[in-house]
Amino acid sequence: MNEKLTQYVNGVFAPYNGVKSVDELKVDLLSDLQERFSELKKEGKADDTAFEMTIYSIGDIEQTVQEVANLSRSLERQVLTNFSASNLPNSDFVGVTAHKGKFVASALHGSDFSGADLTGSLFKASDVREANFDNANLTDCNLSAIDLADSSFNKSTLVRTDFSKSWLVGTKFIDVKLTDVKLTMTDLRKTIFENCIFDGVDFKYSDLTGLCLDGQTFIGVKFDKAALKEVSFKGATLKNVSFISGFTLSKKYYRAIKSICFDGAMMDKLTYAALKGMEVDLSNVTVI
């Protein structure tokens, strides 16, 4: 009859083989059932009766096992996506799925995240120099206040991604649409943007001095209070773009705005009027 009990328990736990906490529960349960069966036999119960009473005594064990398995798997997933305070330079994360992953205070220099789905992940206070994020999904990721020098974001998915206060010297954004991305309080003078679409991007308080943004598209973008001396927007498209400082414009800010090159650019009437009011040279601009 112990064999019959073992078969019953094995059947209940079969769908969850390999889940550590469930395996432990299985061993404990089988031991308890065998002990309960022995007690009922000593009371004079027939084998079949003792077996039925033993099984009945544990209640809805299948539901309990399922709940334990689900909890265990959830905890395992959390462990698999928590790499905080890890030393992982040049690591291979190609194509992984790590939603809400944690890479806080980690050494990730030269790591490859290309093609990975990192939705909602956190990279605060980490060394992510020379990392590869090409074709990665970085929706709702927080990459603020980290070192991303010489990293690559070619064809990455950047939606509500936060790069504020990060070190982006030599960082490449190529063939990317940046949607509601934050690039505030950041030194972007040596950041590379090529063939990008900026939709709802916030550049407040950032330094873009001398940056080349030729031929790129800007929709609903805020350059408020940003350093824009000698920035080039040649051939760019600008719609509903804000260059307002938020307070009475200083002569220094006027001079910086007037140094921007808009030759060959296309812009909507509102953006055109705002820049015209700041005496920017728009002689070679097309109004759309």
Disulfide bonds with the S-S distance in Angstrom:
none
